[in-house]
Amino acid sequence: MARIRKENINTSFFHIMVQGNNKEYIFNCTEDIEKYIKIMKATKEEINTIILAYCIMNNHAHILIHEENTENLIKYMHKVNLLYAKYYNKKYNRVGYVFRDRYKTQPIYSEKHLLTCVRYIHNNPVKADICEKASQYKYSSYDSNPFFTNTEIEKNIRKNINTKEDSSSKEKEQFIFMENEENKEEQCKELLQKILNEKNITKEELTQEEETINLLIKRLKLESGISYRMLENILGINRKKLRRIENKLDSTKYNT
């Protein structure tokens, strides 16, 4: 499960993605999809969580949630997935995990990203060539989305969401949806391993190899367009150190 560290969260809007274990189908038929939606809606009423958008596909689902209390968000997703897993295992006479890593969480910090996320969620079936228009897909919130019909929710969104850009920030993180980010991360890990093999060093030894680190930064950013945040996760090196190394070596190269 994507753990939510409260000290790092300054938003009440979250894009959730649940995915089948090993990316297998977990919503095999209409009955399965309708069961998950029923559980989502019943649990929403119980915990008093607001669902702004959702879309249920065959092997994954997207849910956009507004929740002030992160503990309630965790409780909500835990109960929804637990109830569905029990239903799924009983129906198909199986045991074991149904969901991959339980679920992934992506905080949303601006109104622009929120609107982009709503469109992205509803357009999943179009992207998968299931239908030509998002409005044609039955198992999403496209036609009943409270974000577009409930003015109180819209007021709450504009009241709570942080739409101000931090002008002091040296890095403007690009908003990348989770599937795309996951694919980029896999590609980057492959490239990292390739360079480690070429240099005959381990990932632990990499921290002392500034030239190699700079090479990785250049190649990973050029080939995948990833952020320092993801570089930090992949390389295991603090992003401040990554910037310092890149700036130091670039400056040296420029002045020679």
Buried (B, 14 or more C-beta within 10 A) or exposed (E): BBEBEEEEBEBBBBBBBBBBBEEEEBBBEEEBBBBBBEBBEEBBEEBEBBBBBBBBBBBBBBBBBBBEBBEBBBBBBBBBBBBBBEBBBEEEEEEEEBBBEBBBBBBBBBBEBBEBBBEBBBBBBBEEEEEEEBEEBEBBBBEEBBBBEBEEBEEBBEEEBEEEEEEEEEEEEEBBBBBEBBEBBEBBBEBBEEBBEEBEBEEEEBBEBBEBBBBBBEBBBEEBEBBBBBBBBBBEBEBEBBBEBBEEBEEEEEEE
